[in-house]
Amino acid sequence: MAQPQELHPEEDARRAGVDDRGEPRYRCRDNSIVYLAVRPSFRSFPALVRDVSAGGVGLLVDRPLEPGTAIALSLCGGRPGTSVIRMAYVVHLRRHHPVKNAPWVKKRPLLRSLLGLLVPGEKQSGDGLIWLVGCRVRPTLSPEEIESLRGPG
């Protein structure tokens, strides 16, 4: 017979919704987009940056990424036109309500959108689930990297 697993105190706090970050968290602007690559395919896809701290980043994505997943995060470099790749690891995942202007939502033609409003039961494109993915970034982000992730002014 299998023994029940004991939870660690930090896991209990995380499940209870306690924020145990040691650094301040900064909310990001609505249009702050980064690109991720996830093993094994390393195919790039966009994410919206929700919030950022020196040690982590909260991303809104169109697919679930399991805790422990390693991702490559493309950040703006110190000079215009340059970028830096940083490694991050998924720490937590939860469902999130859909957001407007998500980079993965295809725009619908105006006529089709209007018909979708008039026809009962017509499902609008982009109404599916999205995910909030909390990632730990190592080494910690510099103030310049944090500012680049917060998005354009």
Backbone as CSV, one residue per row, in Angstrom:
resi,resn,N_x,N_y,N_z,CA_x,CA_y,CA_z,C_x,C_y,C_z
1,MET,0.843,-1.180,0.000,0.000,0.000,0.000,0.889,1.245,0.000
2,ALA,0.585,2.197,-0.846,1.412,3.401,-0.982,1.202,4.337,0.203
3,GLN,2.297,4.923,0.660,2.254,5.882,1.754,1.818,7.245,1.223
4,PRO,1.002,8.001,1.978,0.634,9.349,1.527,1.859,10.253,1.535
5,GLN,1.943,11.124,0.560,3.069,12.048,0.481,2.824,13.239,1.392
6,GLU,3.866,13.666,2.079,3.784,14.868,2.896,4.090,16.079,2.039
7,LEU,3.371,17.175,2.293,3.623,18.414,1.582,4.630,19.247,2.354
8,HIS,5.454,19.961,1.634,6.404,20.867,2.250,5.698,22.176,2.576
9,PRO,6.128,22.916,3.613,5.468,24.167,3.989,5.352,25.166,2.846
10,GLU,6.385,25.280,1.991,6.294,26.239,0.886,5.257,25.809,-0.145
11,GLU,5.051,24.476,-0.308,4.009,24.003,-1.218,2.639,24.315,-0.641
12,ASP,2.462,24.145,0.683,1.195,24.493,1.331,0.882,25.967,1.140
13,ALA,1.882,26.841,1.303,1.679,28.285,1.150,1.315,28.613,-0.290
14,ARG,1.978,27.989,-1.252,1.703,28.261,-2.666,0.285,27.840,-3.019
15,ARG,-0.134,26.674,-2.521,-1.493,26.206,-2.810,-2.537,27.081,-2.143
16,ALA,-2.192,27.720,-1.049,-3.122,28.604,-0.349,-3.139,30.000,-0.963
17,GLY,-2.335,30.241,-1.995,-2.320,31.535,-2.665,-1.425,32.558,-2.007
18,VAL,-0.508,32.135,-1.148,0.403,33.050,-0.476,1.541,33.395,-1.425
19,ASP,1.842,34.695,-1.542,2.937,35.155,-2.393,4.212,35.129,-1.568
20,ASP,5.130,34.214,-1.897,6.353,34.060,-1.111,7.582,34.617,-1.815
21,ARG,7.389,35.558,-2.750,8.531,36.150,-3.443,9.299,37.068,-2.506
22,GLY,10.620,37.063,-2.669,11.472,37.936,-1.879,11.670,39.299,-2.520
23,GLU,11.316,39.428,-3.806,11.509,40.680,-4.540,10.156,41.303,-4.865
24,PRO,10.141,42.631,-5.053,8.877,43.265,-5.448,8.460,42.833,-6.848
25,ARG,7.155,42.742,-7.043,6.589,42.359,-8.330,6.042,43.612,-9.009
26,TYR,6.281,43.735,-10.333,5.821,44.885,-11.095,4.810,44.432,-12.140
27,ARG,3.672,45.086,-12.164,2.641,44.805,-13.168,3.130,45.317,-14.531
28,CYS,2.813,44.603,-15.596,3.260,44.988,-16.930,2.122,45.594,-17.731
29,ARG,2.478,46.362,-18.735,1.494,46.973,-19.623,0.844,45.902,-20.484
30,ASP,-0.343,46.198,-20.974,-1.131,45.211,-21.724,-0.471,44.695,-22.988
31,ASN,0.383,45.476,-23.601,0.939,45.074,-24.891,2.385,44.618,-24.803
32,SER,2.819,44.130,-23.651,4.185,43.644,-23.497,4.245,42.174,-23.922
33,ILE,4.859,41.938,-25.083,4.913,40.595,-25.667,6.353,40.107,-25.679
34,VAL,6.550,38.842,-25.316,7.849,38.181,-25.445,7.638,36.895,-26.233
35,TYR,8.732,36.295,-26.661,8.655,35.022,-27.373,9.355,33.952,-26.561
36,LEU,8.719,32.768,-26.526,9.221,31.628,-25.762,9.568,30.494,-26.711
37,ALA,10.502,29.676,-26.291,10.781,28.419,-26.974,10.798,27.345,-25.893
38,VAL,10.068,26.266,-26.132,9.924,25.198,-25.152,10.468,23.907,-25.738
39,ARG,11.233,23.171,-24.917,11.741,21.887,-25.375,10.591,20.913,-25.513
40,PRO,10.580,19.945,-26.368,11.671,19.519,-27.233,11.639,20.182,-28.610
41,SER,10.526,20.844,-28.994,10.432,21.363,-30.368,11.202,22.666,-30.558
42,PHE,11.328,23.469,-29.512,11.965,24.785,-29.553,11.301,25.711,-30.563
43,ARG,10.052,25.402,-30.930,9.303,26.293,-31.816,8.885,27.518,-31.017
44,SER,9.088,28.691,-31.577,8.821,29.939,-30.887,7.329,30.266,-30.907
45,PHE,6.805,30.795,-29.786,5.433,31.280,-29.747,5.356,32.472,-28.803
46,PRO,4.359,33.354,-29.012,4.275,34.581,-28.218,3.605,34.362,-26.872
47,ALA,3.928,35.247,-25.938,3.303,35.280,-24.615,3.141,36.739,-24.205
48,LEU,2.125,37.017,-23.432,1.960,38.347,-22.846,2.596,38.332,-21.464
49,VAL,3.359,39.357,-21.142,3.978,39.450,-19.822,2.965,40.107,-18.891
50,ARG,2.582,39.402,-17.828,1.601,39.930,-16.877,2.281,40.709,-15.767
51,ASP,3.316,40.094,-15.188,4.074,40.750,-14.127,5.487,40.212,-14.109
52,VAL,6.377,40.959,-13.431,7.790,40.577,-13.421,8.404,40.989,-12.088
53,SER,9.340,40.201,-11.616,10.175,40.539,-10.462,11.599,40.176,-10.847
54,ALA,12.550,40.492,-10.002,13.948,40.180,-10.327,14.157,38.679,-10.525
55,GLY,13.417,37.860,-9.791,13.617,36.416,-9.869,12.588,35.656,-10.668
56,GLY,11.604,36.345,-11.242,10.581,35.596,-11.966,9.729,36.448,-12.861
57,VAL,8.879,35.752,-13.615,7.997,36.422,-14.556,6.689,35.639,-14.645
58,GLY,5.577,36.364,-14.728,4.260,35.765,-14.935,3.861,35.981,-16.381
59,LEU,3.564,34.904,-17.097,3.262,34.980,-18.526,1.862,34.452,-18.804
60,LEU,1.154,35.083,-19.732,-0.126,34.587,-20.210,0.126,33.926,-21.560
61,VAL,-0.247,32.647,-21.665,0.003,31.874,-22.879,-1.256,31.119,-23.287
62,ASP,-1.275,30.634,-24.520,-2.436,29.927,-25.040,-2.382,28.422,-24.832
63,ARG,-1.375,27.937,-24.122,-1.235,26.494,-23.900,-0.682,26.262,-22.489
64,PRO,-1.055,25.150,-21.852,-0.513,24.877,-20.527,0.945,24.423,-20.609
65,LEU,1.760,24.901,-19.680,3.153,24.473,-19.554,3.312,23.920,-18.147
66,GLU,3.650,22.678,-18.059,3.711,21.995,-16.768,4.847,22.505,-15.883
67,PRO,4.630,22.527,-14.568,5.722,22.907,-13.652,6.962,22.055,-13.897
68,GLY,8.119,22.719,-13.873,9.384,22.060,-14.145,9.840,22.209,-15.588
69,THR,8.954,22.647,-16.477,9.308,22.829,-17.881,10.344,23.934,-18.033
70,ALA,11.403,23.655,-18.784,12.427,24.665,-19.069,12.021,25.410,-20.332
71,ILE,12.104,26.742,-20.277,11.788,27.556,-21.448,12.908,28.549,-21.704
72,ALA,13.080,28.902,-22.961,14.009,29.968,-23.338,13.153,31.211,-23.560
73,LEU,13.529,32.296,-22.929,12.776,33.543,-22.948,13.607,34.590,-23.673
74,SER,13.070,35.149,-24.746,13.790,36.154,-25.527,13.480,37.541,-24.986
75,LEU,14.510,38.249,-24.501,14.363,39.588,-23.934,15.044,40.609,-24.820
76,CYS,14.588,41.851,-24.747,15.265,42.930,-25.474,16.637,43.128,-24.854
77,GLY,17.637,43.330,-25.709,18.999,43.552,-25.237,19.218,44.983,-24.802
78,GLY,20.405,45.281,-24.342,20.754,46.620,-23.875,20.813,47.654,-24.979
79,ARG,21.072,47.213,-26.214,21.137,48.126,-27.359,19.948,47.863,-28.278
80,PRO,19.455,48.892,-28.967,18.342,48.703,-29.900,18.665,47.633,-30.946
81,GLY,17.683,46.776,-31.214,17.854,45.735,-32.222,18.552,44.483,-31.732
82,THR,18.865,44.419,-30.435,19.520,43.224,-29.902,18.571,42.501,-28.955
83,SER,18.822,41.224,-28.754,18.030,40.448,-27.804,18.946,39.528,-27.012
84,VAL,18.423,39.081,-25.877,19.146,38.195,-24.971,18.224,37.013,-24.686
85,ILE,18.765,35.817,-24.678,17.992,34.629,-24.342,18.296,34.267,-22.895
86,ARG,17.247,34.133,-22.082,17.399,33.730,-20.672,16.616,32.442,-20.441
87,MET,17.133,31.594,-19.592,16.435,30.360,-19.229,15.492,30.634,-18.071
88,ALA,14.342,30.027,-18.129,13.359,30.133,-17.053,12.743,28.754,-16.854
89,TYR,12.201,28.537,-15.658,11.582,27.261,-15.321,10.190,27.518,-14.780
90,VAL,9.209,26.774,-15.282,7.828,26.941,-14.841,7.711,26.458,-13.400
91,VAL,7.138,27.326,-12.557,6.941,27.006,-11.147,5.476,26.674,-10.876
92,HIS,4.564,27.431,-11.485,3.142,27.149,-11.288,2.360,27.479,-12.549
93,LEU,1.143,26.946,-12.603,0.271,27.092,-13.755,-1.156,27.184,-13.240
94,ARG,-1.943,28.121,-13.813,-3.372,28.153,-13.493,-4.137,28.751,-14.659
95,ARG,-5.419,28.416,-14.729,-6.277,28.952,-15.778,-6.446,30.446,-15.575
96,HIS,-6.682,31.151,-16.666,-6.843,32.605,-16.613,-7.942,32.989,-17.583
97,HIS,-8.647,34.065,-17.276,-9.694,34.522,-18.188,-9.068,35.051,-19.479
98,PRO,-9.783,34.956,-20.595,-9.240,35.466,-21.863,-8.946,36.963,-21.776
99,VAL,-7.984,37.414,-22.546,-7.612,38.833,-22.569,-7.768,39.376,-23.983
100,LYS,-8.023,40.679,-24.059,-8.147,41.326,-25.364,-6.765,41.495,-25.988
101,ASN,-6.735,41.473,-27.285,-5.521,41.730,-28.066,-4.380,40.753,-27.785
102,ALA,-4.711,39.522,-27.443,-3.667,38.516,-27.250,-3.012,38.236,-28.593
103,PRO,-1.693,38.071,-28.623,-0.993,37.905,-29.909,-1.325,36.615,-30.637
104,TRP,-1.890,35.616,-29.975,-2.180,34.349,-30.621,-3.611,34.301,-31.167
105,VAL,-4.448,35.313,-30.865,-5.823,35.323,-31.344,-5.862,35.905,-32.749
106,LYS,-6.398,35.134,-33.673,-6.521,35.612,-35.052,-7.713,36.556,-35.130
107,LYS,-7.514,37.655,-35.827,-8.589,38.631,-36.006,-9.638,38.058,-36.942
108,ARG,-10.925,38.227,-36.571,-12.022,37.772,-37.408,-12.477,38.894,-38.315
109,PRO,-12.862,38.578,-39.534,-13.425,39.613,-40.398,-14.659,40.225,-39.749
110,LEU,-14.904,41.487,-40.002,-15.992,42.228,-39.377,-17.336,41.558,-39.609
111,LEU,-17.626,41.154,-40.835,-18.916,40.536,-41.136,-19.109,39.253,-40.331
112,ARG,-18.072,38.443,-40.244,-18.173,37.186,-39.487,-18.382,37.461,-37.997
113,SER,-17.728,38.486,-37.461,-17.903,38.856,-36.062,-19.335,39.299,-35.794
114,LEU,-19.901,40.094,-36.716,-21.279,40.546,-36.558,-22.260,39.382,-36.632
115,LEU,-22.022,38.454,-37.560,-22.877,37.273,-37.642,-22.782,36.438,-36.368
116,GLY,-21.593,36.372,-35.809,-21.414,35.628,-34.565,-22.224,36.212,-33.426
117,LEU,-22.434,37.514,-33.432,-23.250,38.157,-32.404,-24.734,37.887,-32.619
118,LEU,-25.144,37.744,-33.892,-26.558,37.582,-34.213,-27.039,36.137,-34.120
119,VAL,-26.164,35.192,-34.396,-26.553,33.781,-34.404,-26.334,33.196,-33.021
120,PRO,-27.428,32.743,-32.353,-27.260,32.162,-31.016,-26.411,30.896,-31.066
121,GLY,-25.576,30.745,-30.093,-24.743,29.552,-29.983,-23.482,29.599,-30.825
122,GLU,-23.317,30.649,-31.618,-22.097,30.791,-32.443,-20.936,31.101,-31.522
123,LYS,-19.938,30.254,-31.509,-18.785,30.453,-30.632,-17.794,31.404,-31.279
124,GLN,-17.364,32.394,-30.530,-16.401,33.366,-31.044,-15.005,32.772,-30.987
125,SER,-14.209,33.048,-31.991,-12.822,32.602,-32.014,-12.045,33.282,-30.898
126,GLY,-11.166,32.555,-30.222,-10.363,33.147,-29.163,-11.032,33.112,-27.806
127,ASP,-12.211,32.445,-27.682,-12.895,32.381,-26.399,-12.342,31.271,-25.515
128,GLY,-11.364,30.516,-25.999,-10.834,29.392,-25.252,-10.027,29.838,-24.044
129,LEU,-9.604,28.872,-23.290,-8.827,29.135,-22.090,-7.459,29.678,-22.421
130,ILE,-6.958,30.474,-21.519,-5.544,30.818,-21.563,-4.975,30.469,-20.202
131,TRP,-3.693,30.565,-20.071,-3.018,30.094,-18.872,-2.071,31.159,-18.334
132,LEU,-2.049,31.291,-17.027,-1.052,32.114,-16.346,0.048,31.164,-15.899
133,VAL,1.251,31.399,-16.399,2.398,30.543,-16.102,3.399,31.369,-15.307
134,GLY,3.685,30.931,-14.087,4.689,31.590,-13.255,6.032,30.921,-13.436
135,CYS,7.055,31.708,-13.777,8.378,31.150,-14.063,9.441,31.763,-13.163
136,ARG,10.400,30.957,-12.784,11.579,31.424,-12.068,12.693,31.605,-13.080
137,VAL,13.330,32.772,-13.036,14.416,33.084,-13.962,15.720,33.097,-13.168
138,ARG,16.718,32.392,-13.678,18.034,32.370,-13.052,19.091,32.602,-14.094
139,PRO,20.069,33.449,-13.889,20.217,34.349,-12.748,19.132,35.429,-12.774
140,THR,19.031,36.173,-11.689,17.979,37.173,-11.574,18.098,38.226,-12.675
141,LEU,16.985,38.863,-12.949,16.926,39.882,-14.003,17.514,41.203,-13.526
142,SER,18.174,41.900,-14.421,18.717,43.219,-14.108,17.580,44.244,-14.137
143,PRO,17.766,45.428,-13.555,16.735,46.474,-13.639,16.371,46.815,-15.093
144,GLU,17.346,46.808,-16.003,17.068,47.090,-17.409,16.200,45.996,-18.037
145,GLU,16.473,44.740,-17.693,15.669,43.638,-18.223,14.245,43.696,-17.674
146,ILE,14.105,44.033,-16.405,12.778,44.178,-15.813,12.006,45.272,-16.548
147,GLU,12.648,46.380,-16.799,11.984,47.490,-17.490,11.607,47.100,-18.915
148,SER,12.449,46.335,-19.612,12.107,45.910,-20.965,10.910,44.949,-20.958
149,LEU,10.798,44.111,-19.936,9.660,43.197,-19.837,8.368,43.901,-19.458
150,ARG,8.472,45.024,-18.779,7.258,45.761,-18.369,6.549,46.354,-19.574
151,GLY,7.249,46.491,-20.693,6.613,46.928,-21.924,6.869,48.377,-22.236
152,PRO,6.475,48.757,-23.438,6.679,50.133,-23.881,5.832,51.109,-23.070
153,GLY,6.352,52.324,-22.919,5.660,53.366,-22.153,4.448,53.837,-22.866
